[in-house]
Amino acid sequence: MAQVVHDVQHEFWRPPTVLDPAIETALPPSTAQNMVEACGGCGSEFLIGARFCHTCGLGRRVLSAASTESNSNKDALHMTGLLARNVARVGAAAESTARAWQALRFPAWLRYLHFHEIKRWVGLPTAALVAFMVGLGCVVGALGVSFFYKASNLAEFEAIQMWRIEWLLAATASFVAGILLKRPSGDRD
């Protein structure tokens, strides 16, 4: 049966009834550029080359040349105004956030928890240190499984052991990646 129909133009959505035979004809390329971008009924955007809304089925209207120019100018001015307001709003929010962070006072010992301080203290490159921290997190996850889950039967015990194995395998893979990402001792700056 599939071999009977060749080169058939398939359409994404077809309205339930044909209201106007002029709509059913193929649109010339010049009018396709002067058509509305969004459906007047539901507000969804038309698909490329669509003659009907894929959501509600309304036909796509053609714009006149005068309304196209005035609408495009109004849209451009509206979008420019929206952009300017949003840029100003984001800038004001960024300034207030920066002032709030500058006003905070942290304890002096907290500087030792900075990533670059830990990197200098441990002596590992960035990629190896990240892999090492991920491995430590996986080990903590394996220990956490022991504290948070208690087995009441054999099936739960096996599931908990499987979770521990998965966490420890992830830790092992992360530690191996850290070892492989570590620079040889002769390559240090």
C-alpha positions as CSV (number, residue, x, y, z in Angstrom):
1,M,0.0,0.0,0.0
2,A,2.9,2.4,0.7
3,Q,4.1,2.0,-2.9
4,V,0.9,3.3,-4.4
5,V,1.2,6.9,-3.2
6,H,4.4,8.7,-4.4
7,D,5.5,12.3,-3.8
8,V,2.5,13.4,-1.8
9,Q,2.7,16.8,-0.1
10,H,2.1,16.1,3.6
11,E,0.9,18.9,5.8
12,F,1.6,19.2,9.6
13,W,-2.0,20.2,10.5
14,R,-5.1,20.4,8.5
15,P,-8.3,22.2,9.7
16,P,-11.3,20.1,10.4
17,T,-13.4,21.9,7.8
18,V,-12.6,23.8,4.6
19,L,-14.0,27.4,5.0
20,D,-12.5,29.1,2.0
21,P,-11.3,27.4,-1.2
22,A,-8.8,30.3,-1.7
23,I,-7.0,29.4,1.5
24,E,-6.5,25.8,0.2
25,T,-4.5,27.0,-2.9
26,A,-0.8,27.2,-2.7
27,L,0.5,30.6,-1.5
28,P,2.7,32.6,-3.8
29,P,6.2,33.3,-2.4
30,S,5.5,37.1,-2.2
31,T,2.5,36.7,0.1
32,A,4.3,34.2,2.3
33,Q,6.6,37.0,3.5
34,N,3.7,39.3,4.3
35,M,1.8,37.0,6.6
36,V,1.3,37.4,10.3
37,E,3.8,35.7,12.6
38,A,1.5,34.7,15.5
39,C,-2.0,33.4,15.6
40,G,-4.7,35.9,16.5
41,G,-6.8,33.2,18.3
42,C,-4.3,31.5,20.6
43,G,-1.1,33.6,20.2
44,S,1.2,30.8,19.3
45,E,3.7,31.3,16.5
46,F,3.1,29.9,13.1
47,L,5.4,27.2,11.8
48,I,7.5,28.0,8.8
49,G,5.3,27.9,5.7
50,A,2.2,27.0,7.6
51,R,-1.2,28.2,6.4
52,F,-3.0,27.2,9.6
53,C,-2.2,27.4,13.3
54,H,-0.9,24.1,14.6
55,T,-2.6,24.7,18.0
56,C,-6.1,26.0,17.3
57,G,-6.5,25.7,13.5
58,L,-7.2,29.3,12.6
59,G,-6.1,30.3,9.1
60,R,-3.1,32.5,8.7
61,R,-3.9,36.1,7.6
62,V,-2.0,38.2,5.1
63,L,-0.9,41.7,6.1
64,S,-1.2,44.7,4.0
65,A,2.0,46.6,3.0
66,A,1.2,49.7,5.0
67,S,0.4,47.8,8.2
68,T,3.5,45.6,7.7
69,E,5.8,48.7,7.8
70,S,4.1,50.4,10.7
71,N,3.9,47.2,12.7
72,S,7.6,46.4,12.1
73,N,8.5,49.9,13.2
74,K,6.3,49.7,16.3
75,D,7.7,46.2,17.1
76,A,11.3,47.5,16.7
77,L,10.7,50.4,19.0
78,H,8.9,48.2,21.6
79,M,11.7,45.7,21.6
80,T,14.3,48.4,21.9
81,G,12.4,49.8,24.9
82,L,12.1,46.4,26.5
83,L,15.8,45.7,26.0
84,A,16.8,49.1,27.5
85,R,14.6,48.5,30.6
86,N,15.9,45.0,31.1
87,V,19.5,46.1,30.8
88,A,18.9,48.9,33.3
89,R,17.1,46.5,35.7
90,V,19.9,43.8,35.5
91,G,22.6,46.5,36.0
92,A,20.9,47.8,39.1
93,A,20.5,44.3,40.5
94,A,24.1,43.6,39.8
95,E,25.2,46.8,41.6
96,S,23.1,46.1,44.7
97,T,24.3,42.5,44.8
98,A,27.9,43.7,44.6
99,R,27.4,46.2,47.4
100,A,25.8,43.5,49.6
101,W,28.7,41.1,49.1
102,Q,31.2,43.9,49.9
103,A,29.3,44.7,53.1
104,L,29.6,41.1,54.4
105,R,32.6,40.3,56.7
106,F,33.8,36.7,56.8
107,P,36.1,35.1,59.4
108,A,39.8,35.2,58.7
109,W,40.1,31.3,58.7
110,L,37.7,31.1,55.8
111,R,40.3,32.2,53.3
112,Y,42.0,28.8,53.7
113,L,38.9,27.2,52.1
114,H,39.4,29.1,48.8
115,F,40.0,26.8,45.9
116,H,43.3,28.4,45.0
117,E,44.6,28.2,48.5
118,I,43.8,24.5,48.7
119,K,45.4,24.0,45.2
120,R,48.6,25.7,46.4
121,W,48.7,23.8,49.7
122,V,48.1,20.4,48.1
123,G,50.3,21.1,45.1
124,L,48.0,19.6,42.4
125,P,46.9,21.1,39.1
126,T,43.2,22.2,38.8
127,A,41.9,19.1,37.0
128,A,43.6,16.7,39.4
129,L,42.3,18.6,42.4
130,V,38.8,18.6,41.1
131,A,38.9,14.9,40.5
132,F,40.3,14.3,44.0
133,M,37.5,16.4,45.5
134,V,34.9,14.4,43.5
135,G,36.5,11.2,44.7
136,L,36.3,12.4,48.3
137,G,32.7,13.3,47.8
138,C,32.0,9.7,46.5
139,V,33.7,8.2,49.5
140,V,31.5,10.4,51.7
141,G,28.5,9.1,49.7
142,A,29.5,5.5,50.3
143,L,29.7,6.2,54.1
144,G,26.4,8.1,53.9
145,V,24.6,5.1,52.5
146,S,25.6,3.2,55.7
147,F,24.3,5.9,58.0
148,F,21.0,6.7,56.2
149,Y,19.8,3.2,55.1
150,K,19.3,0.2,57.4
151,A,18.5,-3.2,56.0
152,S,15.5,-5.1,57.4
153,N,15.7,-8.1,55.0
154,L,18.2,-9.6,52.5
155,A,16.9,-7.8,49.5
156,E,17.4,-4.4,51.1
157,F,20.9,-5.4,52.4
158,E,21.9,-6.4,48.8
159,A,20.6,-3.1,47.5
160,I,22.5,-1.1,50.1
161,Q,25.7,-3.0,49.3
162,M,25.1,-2.3,45.6
163,W,24.8,1.4,46.3
164,R,28.1,1.3,48.3
165,I,29.8,-0.5,45.5
166,E,28.6,2.1,43.0
167,W,29.8,5.0,45.2
168,L,33.2,3.3,45.7
169,L,33.6,2.6,42.0
170,A,32.9,6.2,41.3
171,A,35.5,7.2,43.9
172,T,38.0,4.9,42.4
173,A,37.4,6.2,38.9
174,S,37.7,9.8,40.1
175,F,41.0,9.1,42.0
176,V,42.4,7.3,38.9
177,A,41.4,10.3,36.8
178,G,43.1,12.6,39.3
179,I,46.3,10.5,39.1
180,L,46.3,10.6,35.3
181,L,45.6,14.3,35.2
182,K,48.5,15.0,37.6
183,R,51.5,16.6,35.9
184,P,54.8,14.8,36.3
185,S,57.1,16.3,39.0
186,G,59.5,17.7,36.4
187,D,56.8,19.8,34.7
188,R,56.0,22.1,37.6
189,D,56.3,25.9,37.2
